[in-house]
Amino acid sequence: MNFKPILKLIDITKLTNCLDTASIYVGTYAKYNNGSLFGKWLNLSDYSDYNELLSVMYDLHKDEQDPEFMFQDYECPILEKLGLLSECHISKDIYDVLEQINDSGHDVEVYEACLDNLGKMDFQSLYEYVNNFYYGEYGSDEDFVQWLYEDDTFNIPNWVVIDWEATARSIMYDYFESNGHYFRS
C-alpha cells in the first residue's frame, strides 16, 4: 500500500486566514478599574500596519488623556504563544509576523502544532524550525513512518516486510506530532 502525506492544497484564503481572523478587544485599565468594560473588537486585517492600529486605539479612547490599553480578549492564539500579545502588551512586530506566516506557504496550524510541543519561542526561531524540520500532515504515526521509508529516507529495499506499528514506535523517538503535523525533534 502506498501512503502519502495528507496534502492540503495551498489555498490563499486559508493562508491569509490568520490575519483575517486575528482580532483584539481593546479597553483601558482606567475604564476597567472604574467598572466599565467599554472597548471595541478590532480586526487586525482592517489596518495596514501597527501605527494605524495604534492610532485607531487612541481615537477609540480619546476621552482619556494617556490611555493605558488593556487587551481584554483576542482571537488567534499564536499571537500570545509568540509573546506578541498579552493583556497589557501588543508588539509593534505583530503585522510583520502575521505577514511572514501568511507568506510562508504553511498554514498557521503548522506553527501552532510546533509550538504545542516546543513551548514558547521567538518567531524567527519558530519560522526556521518549521522550514527545516516540518515533514507534513499524516493520519497516524504508521502512515508517517511508512512515508519516510517509501520516500527513500532510510534506503530500505521494497521487498523487506516491516511491522509499521513497531517501527513507528521506535522512529517516533526522533520526531514529534501535534494535531497530525509531524516534525523532526
C-alpha positions in Angstrom: 0.0 0.0 0.0 1.4 3.4 -0.9 0.9 6.0 1.8 1.4 9.7 1.0 1.0 12.6 3.3 -2.3 14.3 3.6 -1.5 17.2 1.4 -3.5 20.4 1.7 -3.8 22.5 -1.4 -2.4 25.9 -0.7 -5.5 28.0 -0.5 -4.5 31.7 -0.2 -7.8 32.4 1.6 -6.9 29.9 4.2 -3.3 31.1 4.5 -4.4 34.7 5.0 -7.0 33.4 7.5 -4.6 34.1 10.4 -4.5 37.8 9.7 -8.1 37.9 8.6 -9.4 36.3 11.8 -6.9 37.9 14.2 -8.8 40.4 16.4 -8.4 42.1 19.7 -10.8 43.6 22.2 -9.3 46.9 23.3 -10.3 48.6 26.5 -8.3 50.6 29.1 -7.2 49.9 32.6 -8.8 53.2 33.8 -12.2 52.3 32.5 -11.9 48.7 33.8 -10.9 50.0 37.3 -13.9 52.2 37.2 -16.2 49.3 36.5 -16.5 49.8 32.7 -15.7 47.2 30.1 -16.1 49.8 27.3 -13.9 48.9 24.3 -14.2 47.5 20.9 -13.2 44.5 18.9 -10.7 45.5 16.3 -9.9 43.2 13.3 -6.1 43.4 12.6 -6.8 43.0 8.9 -8.7 46.3 8.9 -5.5 48.2 9.4 -2.4 48.3 7.2 0.2 48.3 10.0 0.8 48.7 13.7 0.8 52.5 13.6 -2.6 52.7 12.0 -3.9 50.2 14.6 -2.4 52.3 17.4 -4.0 55.4 16.0 -7.4 53.8 16.0 -6.9 52.6 19.6 -6.1 56.1 20.7 -9.0 57.5 18.8 -11.3 54.9 20.4 -10.2 56.0 23.9 -9.7 59.7 23.2 -11.8 60.5 26.3 -8.6 59.6 28.3 -5.5 61.8 28.3 -3.0 59.0 28.2 -4.9 55.7 27.8 -3.3 52.5 29.2 -4.6 49.9 26.8 -6.0 46.7 28.1 -6.4 43.8 25.6 -9.2 42.0 27.4 -9.7 39.3 24.8 -8.3 38.3 21.4 -8.6 35.7 18.7 -5.6 33.9 17.1 -3.8 32.2 20.0 -0.5 32.0 18.2 0.0 35.7 19.0 0.0 35.1 22.7 2.2 32.0 22.4 4.8 34.1 20.4 4.7 36.8 23.1 3.2 39.3 20.6 0.1 39.9 22.6 -0.9 39.9 26.2 -3.4 41.7 28.4 -1.2 44.7 28.7 1.0 44.5 25.5 0.8 44.3 21.8 4.1 44.1 19.9 4.9 46.5 17.1 6.1 43.4 15.2 2.7 41.8 15.1 2.0 42.7 11.5 5.4 41.6 10.3 5.0 38.2 11.9 1.5 37.6 10.6 2.6 38.6 7.1 5.5 36.1 7.3 3.1 33.3 8.4 0.8 34.2 5.6 3.7 34.2 3.1 5.4 31.1 4.3 3.2 28.6 2.5 2.3 26.9 5.8 -1.0 27.3 7.5 -0.9 28.9 10.9 -2.0 25.4 12.3 1.5 24.2 11.5 3.1 26.9 13.6 0.7 26.3 16.4 1.3 22.5 16.3 5.1 23.1 16.5 4.7 25.5 19.5 2.4 22.9 21.2 5.5 20.7 21.5 8.4 23.1 21.8 6.7 25.7 24.0 7.2 29.5 23.8 9.9 30.8 21.5 10.6 33.8 19.4 9.1 33.8 15.9 12.3 33.7 13.9 13.4 30.5 15.7 10.0 29.0 15.2 10.0 30.0 11.5 13.4 28.4 10.9 12.4 25.3 12.8 9.2 24.8 10.7 11.1 25.4 7.5 13.8 22.9 8.4 12.0 20.2 10.3 8.4 20.1 9.2 7.5 16.9 7.3 3.8 17.3 6.6 0.5 16.2 7.9 -0.3 12.4 8.2 -3.2 10.4 9.6 -1.1 8.3 12.0 2.5 7.6 13.1 2.5 4.5 11.0 1.5 6.5 7.9 4.2 9.0 8.6 6.9 6.4 9.1 5.8 4.4 6.1 6.1 7.6 4.0 9.7 8.1 5.4 10.6 4.6 4.2 8.9 4.9 0.8 10.5 8.3 0.3 13.9 6.6 0.5 14.8 8.5 3.6 16.1 5.2 5.1 17.0 3.4 1.8 15.3 0.1 2.6 14.5 -2.2 -0.3 10.8 -2.6 -1.2 10.9 -6.4 -0.6 11.5 -6.0 3.1 8.4 -6.7 5.2 8.0 -4.2 8.0 5.9 -4.1 11.2 4.8 -0.5 10.8 3.3 -0.2 14.2 6.5 -1.3 16.0 8.7 0.6 13.6 6.7 3.8 14.2 7.1 3.5 18.0 10.9 3.3 17.5 11.2 6.0 14.9 8.9 8.5 16.8 11.7 9.0 19.3 13.3 11.2 16.7 10.1 13.1 15.7 7.1 14.6 17.3 3.5 15.0 16.2 0.8 17.5 17.1 -2.7 17.6 15.5 -1.4 15.3 12.7 1.6 17.6 11.9 5.0 15.9 12.0 8.3 17.5 12.9 11.9 16.2 13.4 12.9 16.6 17.1 
